[in-house]
């Protein structure tokens, strides 16, 4: 009986040990090339950060920097909370192939003229194991603080200057920023702060368009007070004061908040975690939308039903029909939706004049 009790206890301890002990250890270095790439048509470049925002492998950043110098389209993708390097590896292999080739099929991306930078960051407490459901309301704060740090120290101070400051300015260049969950929250902060502090006056000369797609972002409602809105207002002010012959015009700046009311994390876990921090338990805009922005709806084929013009340059995109949960974004219809949003035609430039009322 004593031996039996010992073995029962030993088995229980083993079962309760962190899964990372048994799981293979992954890093971004394991994702050398996507399945849809060849040596002659490489477009994906991983860049991995540690919890302090330091780049783990400078060779990765250098390779992305060199590749971006002459590319027409620069796409930056950042994953969200509760992703290990192993799970991101699999998601990126499938999704970013779809994203790239959908852009080529739509004749928006020119083959071999786009670069996709996949950002890896430690979004779980344990290095190689997703956070257990019971600790998520508490790990939320740890990961959110870590994401804040990486946004400033990693993306804003290291990644963006390396990629954007050295790109050639004598050809048309378009910037596409895509983030999921906390990745969306931190990416918009990093990008808006970088532009505001570094190149806001030169931005129209750098890019012909800037598209930001936030996939189920963990952002509290009231985006008019957020970095995203301030980012738009500042750029609109600059564009409104410049000659209209510049390459980038107001209608070439757009931010899309893709949300789903079926997103349990943003709909329930987000407000619970906010309440534990003595804040009003609002549903995030990744599940309930941003009240101040117009809504575009999406059908089961991922088609936008009707385009609603908006001089404020932020749109909600209700995607309940194709997104069933917080992690349900790595599939073909989402990749297709991203390009439909980016390439959608809207009002004529003369109808989108920036008025003084929109400037801060």
C-alpha positions as CSV (number, residue, x, y, z in Angstrom):
1,X,0.0,0.0,0.0
2,X,2.8,2.4,0.9
3,X,4.5,1.7,-2.5
4,X,1.2,2.2,-4.3
5,X,0.7,5.5,-2.5
6,X,4.2,6.6,-3.4
7,X,3.7,5.9,-7.1
8,X,0.3,7.6,-7.2
9,X,1.9,10.7,-5.6
10,X,4.8,10.6,-8.0
11,X,2.4,10.4,-11.0
12,X,0.4,13.3,-9.7
13,X,3.5,15.4,-9.3
14,X,4.6,14.6,-12.8
15,X,1.2,15.5,-14.2
16,X,1.3,18.9,-12.4
17,X,4.8,19.8,-13.5
18,X,5.0,22.5,-16.1
19,X,4.4,21.2,-19.6
20,X,7.5,22.9,-20.9
21,X,9.6,20.2,-19.3
22,X,8.2,17.7,-21.7
23,X,7.5,19.9,-24.7
24,X,10.1,20.5,-27.4
25,X,11.8,23.9,-27.0
26,X,11.2,26.2,-29.9
27,X,12.5,29.5,-31.0
28,X,12.2,31.7,-34.0
29,X,15.5,30.2,-35.3
30,X,13.5,27.0,-36.0
31,X,11.5,28.8,-38.6
32,X,14.2,29.1,-41.2
33,X,11.8,29.4,-44.2
34,X,8.1,29.1,-44.8
35,X,6.8,26.1,-46.7
36,X,5.7,28.4,-49.6
37,X,9.1,30.0,-50.0
38,X,12.1,29.1,-52.1
39,X,15.7,30.4,-52.0
40,X,14.9,32.7,-54.9
41,X,11.6,34.0,-53.5
42,X,12.2,34.5,-49.8
43,X,9.9,37.1,-48.2
44,X,9.6,36.1,-44.6
45,X,12.0,37.3,-41.9
46,X,11.5,36.5,-38.2
47,X,12.7,38.9,-35.5
48,X,12.6,37.7,-31.9
49,X,12.6,39.7,-28.7
50,X,13.2,38.8,-25.1
51,X,11.0,40.0,-22.2
52,X,13.1,43.2,-21.9
53,X,12.7,44.1,-25.6
54,X,16.2,43.0,-26.6
55,X,16.7,41.3,-29.9
56,X,17.8,37.7,-29.4
57,X,19.6,37.4,-32.7
58,X,21.0,40.5,-34.4
59,X,21.5,38.5,-37.6
60,X,17.7,38.3,-37.9
61,X,17.3,42.0,-37.7
62,X,20.2,42.6,-40.1
63,X,18.7,40.2,-42.7
64,X,15.3,41.9,-42.5
65,X,16.9,45.3,-42.8
66,X,18.8,44.4,-45.9
67,X,15.8,42.8,-47.5
68,X,13.5,45.8,-46.8
69,X,15.8,48.3,-48.5
70,X,14.3,48.0,-52.0
71,X,11.0,46.3,-51.3
72,X,7.8,48.1,-52.3
73,X,5.6,46.6,-49.5
74,X,6.7,46.2,-45.9
75,X,4.4,44.0,-43.8
76,X,4.9,43.7,-40.0
77,X,2.9,41.0,-38.2
78,X,2.9,40.6,-34.4
79,X,1.2,37.7,-32.6
80,X,-0.8,38.1,-29.4
81,X,-1.0,36.8,-25.9
82,X,-0.5,33.2,-24.8
83,X,1.6,32.1,-27.8
84,X,4.7,30.0,-27.4
85,X,7.5,30.1,-30.0
86,X,6.3,26.6,-31.0
87,X,2.7,27.5,-31.6
88,X,3.7,30.8,-33.4
89,X,6.0,28.7,-35.6
90,X,3.0,26.7,-36.8
91,X,0.7,29.6,-37.1
92,X,3.1,31.7,-39.0
93,X,4.0,28.9,-41.5
94,X,0.4,28.5,-42.6
95,X,-1.0,32.0,-42.2
96,X,1.8,34.2,-43.5
97,X,2.0,32.0,-46.6
98,X,-1.7,32.6,-47.2
99,X,-1.4,36.3,-46.5
100,X,1.5,36.8,-48.9
101,X,0.1,34.8,-51.8
102,X,-3.4,36.2,-51.4
103,X,-1.8,39.6,-51.9
104,X,0.0,38.4,-55.0
105,X,-3.2,36.7,-56.3
106,X,-5.1,40.0,-55.8
107,X,-2.4,41.7,-57.9
108,X,-1.7,44.1,-55.0
109,X,1.6,42.6,-54.0
110,X,4.3,42.2,-56.7
111,X,6.0,38.8,-56.2
112,X,9.5,39.3,-54.8
113,X,8.6,43.0,-54.0
114,X,7.2,42.5,-50.5
115,X,8.8,41.6,-47.1
116,X,6.9,40.1,-44.2
117,X,8.5,40.6,-40.8
118,X,7.1,38.2,-38.2
119,X,7.7,39.4,-34.7
120,X,8.2,36.8,-31.9
121,X,7.9,37.8,-28.3
122,X,7.5,35.9,-25.0
123,X,3.7,36.1,-24.4
124,X,3.4,33.4,-21.8
125,X,4.7,33.0,-18.3
126,X,6.4,29.7,-19.0
127,X,8.8,29.8,-21.9
128,X,7.4,26.8,-23.8
129,X,3.9,26.3,-22.5
130,X,0.6,28.2,-22.9
131,X,-0.7,29.7,-19.7
132,X,-3.2,27.6,-17.8
133,X,-6.8,28.9,-17.9
134,X,-7.0,29.4,-14.1
135,X,-4.1,31.7,-14.0
136,X,-4.9,33.8,-17.1
137,X,-6.8,36.6,-15.2
138,X,-3.5,37.1,-13.3
139,X,-1.0,36.4,-16.0
140,X,-2.9,39.0,-18.0
141,X,-1.1,41.8,-16.0
142,X,2.3,40.2,-16.3
143,X,2.0,39.8,-20.1
144,X,0.5,43.2,-20.6
145,X,3.4,44.9,-18.8
146,X,5.8,42.8,-20.8
147,X,4.1,43.8,-24.0
148,X,4.4,47.5,-23.0
149,X,8.1,47.0,-22.5
150,X,8.6,45.2,-25.8
151,X,6.6,47.8,-27.6
152,X,8.9,50.6,-26.5
153,X,12.3,49.0,-26.1
154,X,11.9,46.4,-28.9
155,X,9.6,47.6,-31.7
156,X,9.8,51.3,-31.3
157,X,13.5,51.7,-30.5
158,X,15.0,48.8,-32.4
159,X,12.8,47.2,-35.1
160,X,11.2,50.2,-36.7
161,X,14.3,52.4,-37.0
162,X,16.3,49.5,-38.4
163,X,13.7,48.7,-41.0
164,X,12.2,52.1,-41.9
165,X,15.1,54.5,-41.5
166,X,17.2,52.8,-44.0
167,X,14.7,52.0,-46.7
168,X,15.1,53.7,-50.0
169,X,12.9,56.8,-50.6
170,X,13.1,57.0,-54.4
171,X,10.4,54.5,-55.0
172,X,6.8,54.1,-53.9
173,X,6.7,52.2,-50.6
174,X,3.7,51.0,-48.6
175,X,3.6,50.0,-45.0
176,X,1.1,47.4,-43.6
177,X,1.0,46.9,-39.9
178,X,-1.0,43.8,-38.6
179,X,-1.3,42.8,-35.0
180,X,-3.4,40.3,-33.0
181,X,-4.7,40.8,-29.4
182,X,-1.9,42.3,-27.2
183,X,0.2,42.4,-30.4
184,X,-2.3,44.8,-31.9
185,X,-2.4,46.9,-28.7
186,X,1.3,47.2,-28.4
187,X,2.0,47.6,-32.1
188,X,-0.2,50.6,-32.6
189,X,1.4,52.2,-29.6
190,X,4.9,51.6,-30.8
191,X,4.2,52.7,-34.4
192,X,2.3,55.9,-33.4
193,X,5.0,56.9,-30.9
194,X,7.8,56.2,-33.4
195,X,6.2,58.3,-36.1
196,X,5.3,61.1,-33.7
197,X,8.8,61.3,-32.2
198,X,10.9,60.5,-35.2
199,X,9.5,61.1,-38.7
200,X,6.0,62.5,-38.5
201,X,6.8,65.5,-40.8
202,X,8.6,63.2,-43.3
203,X,6.1,60.4,-43.3
204,X,4.4,61.4,-46.5
205,X,7.8,61.3,-48.3
206,X,8.5,57.8,-46.8
207,X,5.3,56.0,-47.7
208,X,2.5,56.3,-50.3
209,X,0.1,54.5,-47.8
210,X,-0.1,53.2,-44.3
211,X,-2.6,50.5,-43.4
212,X,-3.1,49.2,-39.8
213,X,-5.1,46.1,-39.2
214,X,-5.9,45.3,-35.6
215,X,-7.1,41.7,-35.2
216,X,-9.2,41.2,-32.0
217,X,-7.2,43.9,-30.2
218,X,-7.1,43.9,-26.4
219,X,-7.9,47.7,-26.3
220,X,-10.4,49.4,-24.0
221,X,-13.2,51.4,-25.7
222,X,-12.6,55.0,-26.3
223,X,-10.1,54.8,-29.1
224,X,-10.5,58.5,-29.6
225,X,-8.3,58.9,-26.6
226,X,-5.8,56.2,-27.6
227,X,-2.5,56.3,-29.4
228,X,-4.3,55.1,-32.6
229,X,-6.5,58.2,-32.8
230,X,-3.7,60.6,-31.8
231,X,-1.6,59.0,-34.5
232,X,-4.2,59.7,-37.1
233,X,-4.9,63.2,-35.9
234,X,-1.2,64.2,-36.0
235,X,-0.7,62.7,-39.5
236,X,-3.9,64.3,-40.8
237,X,-2.6,67.6,-39.5
238,X,0.7,67.2,-41.3
239,X,-1.1,66.1,-44.5
240,X,-3.6,68.9,-44.3
241,X,-0.7,71.5,-44.3
242,X,1.2,69.9,-47.1
243,X,0.9,70.3,-50.9
244,X,-1.6,67.8,-52.3
245,X,0.9,66.5,-54.8
246,X,2.7,64.6,-52.1
247,X,2.7,60.8,-52.6
248,X,0.7,60.2,-49.4
249,X,-2.7,61.8,-49.1
250,X,-5.2,61.6,-46.2
251,X,-7.2,58.8,-47.8
252,X,-4.1,56.6,-47.8
253,X,-4.0,56.2,-44.0
254,X,-6.5,53.7,-42.6
255,X,-6.9,51.7,-39.4
256,X,-9.2,48.7,-39.2
257,X,-10.4,47.2,-35.9
258,X,-11.5,43.6,-36.8
259,X,-13.7,42.3,-34.0
260,X,-15.9,39.4,-33.1
261,X,-18.6,39.2,-30.5
262,X,-17.7,35.5,-30.2
263,X,-14.2,36.4,-28.9
264,X,-14.5,35.1,-25.3
265,X,-11.1,36.4,-24.2
266,X,-11.8,40.1,-25.1
267,X,-15.5,39.8,-24.2
268,X,-15.2,38.2,-20.7
269,X,-11.5,37.8,-19.6
270,X,-10.5,41.3,-20.6
271,X,-13.2,43.0,-18.4
272,X,-12.6,40.6,-15.5
273,X,-9.0,41.4,-15.5
274,X,-9.7,45.2,-15.7
275,X,-12.1,44.9,-12.8
276,X,-9.4,43.2,-10.7
277,X,-7.3,46.2,-11.4
278,X,-10.1,48.4,-10.0
279,X,-11.1,49.7,-13.5
280,X,-14.5,49.8,-15.1
281,X,-15.1,46.3,-16.6
282,X,-15.6,47.2,-20.2
283,X,-15.6,44.8,-23.1
284,X,-12.6,45.4,-25.3
285,X,-13.0,46.7,-28.8
286,X,-11.8,43.4,-30.1
287,X,-15.1,41.8,-29.0
288,X,-17.5,44.8,-28.9
289,X,-16.1,47.2,-31.4
290,X,-15.2,50.9,-30.9
291,X,-18.4,52.9,-30.4
292,X,-17.1,56.0,-32.1
293,X,-16.2,54.2,-35.4
294,X,-18.5,53.1,-38.2
295,X,-19.1,49.3,-38.7
296,X,-18.3,47.3,-41.8
297,X,-19.8,43.8,-41.8
298,X,-18.4,40.6,-43.3
299,X,-20.3,37.6,-44.6
300,X,-19.3,33.9,-44.4
301,X,-17.1,34.2,-47.5
302,X,-15.1,37.0,-45.8
303,X,-16.6,39.6,-48.2
304,X,-17.2,43.2,-47.0
305,X,-21.0,43.8,-47.4
306,X,-21.0,47.6,-47.7
307,X,-18.3,50.2,-47.4
308,X,-19.0,53.1,-45.0
309,X,-17.0,56.2,-45.6
310,X,-15.3,57.7,-42.6
311,X,-13.2,60.8,-42.5
312,X,-11.9,59.8,-39.0
313,X,-9.9,57.0,-40.8
314,X,-10.8,54.2,-38.2
315,X,-13.3,51.5,-39.1
316,X,-14.8,48.6,-37.1
317,X,-15.0,45.4,-39.1
318,X,-17.5,42.9,-37.5
319,X,-16.3,39.4,-38.4
320,X,-18.5,37.1,-36.3
321,X,-19.3,35.1,-39.4
322,X,-15.7,34.0,-39.8
323,X,-14.1,34.4,-36.4
324,X,-15.4,32.1,-33.7
325,X,-12.8,32.6,-30.9
326,X,-9.8,34.7,-29.8
327,X,-7.3,32.6,-31.6
328,X,-9.3,31.9,-34.7
329,X,-7.5,34.3,-37.0
330,X,-4.8,32.1,-38.7
331,X,-6.9,31.0,-41.7
332,X,-7.4,31.8,-45.4
333,X,-10.5,33.9,-45.1
334,X,-8.8,36.2,-42.6
335,X,-5.8,36.6,-44.9
336,X,-8.3,37.4,-47.7
337,X,-10.2,39.9,-45.6
338,X,-7.0,41.8,-44.7
339,X,-6.3,42.4,-48.4
340,X,-9.9,43.3,-49.1
341,X,-9.7,46.0,-46.5
342,X,-6.3,47.3,-47.6
343,X,-7.3,47.4,-51.3
344,X,-10.9,48.6,-50.9
345,X,-11.9,51.6,-52.8
346,X,-13.7,54.4,-50.9
347,X,-14.5,58.1,-51.5
348,X,-12.7,60.2,-54.0
349,X,-9.8,62.2,-52.6
350,X,-11.7,65.5,-53.0
351,X,-14.4,64.1,-50.6
352,X,-11.9,63.4,-47.9
353,X,-10.4,66.8,-47.2
354,X,-9.1,67.1,-43.7
355,X,-10.9,69.9,-41.8
356,X,-9.6,71.9,-39.0
357,X,-12.1,70.2,-36.6
358,X,-10.1,67.0,-36.9
359,X,-6.8,68.5,-36.0
360,X,-5.7,68.5,-32.3
